[in-house]
């Protein structure tokens, strides 16, 4: 993990994992994070496979206070498990992941993952387009995931 200072739209990202500081660009007032083909963050439930190779930009948050983070995730999701992802990261064995991912049948869908020593995926709705608006929000006690395909109504993902 590397200390950085990237300020974008009033948010300061202060840490980078897996060389993420070299895989982003600001373009037309957008923050674009380029993934690395074949990278992932996942620990198989049987413990036989652990991958921690995806580039991630981090901003420290205080979950004792309410917060909301909303972004549009657009991903060049061509192969199985390609994804654009938002993380709540604690350490290499504990994180929450909210992803727009290509599933086993090559469909784009919203996915949530809870990793607490091993990763537990929850597949959600199929999204019939190449982008989705995603929101992570906290009331200071619980974290919720929401998504929308248009800028009109946020759909809730079940708590993980």
Secondary structure, 3 states (H helix, E strand, C coil): CEEEEEEECCEEEEEEECCHHHCEEEECCEEEECCCCCCCEEECCCCCCEEECCCEEECCCCCCCCEEEEEEEECCCCCCCCEEEEEEEEECCEEEEEEEEECCCCCEEEEEEEEECCEEEEEEEECCCCEEEEEEEECCCCEEEEEECCCCCCEEECCC
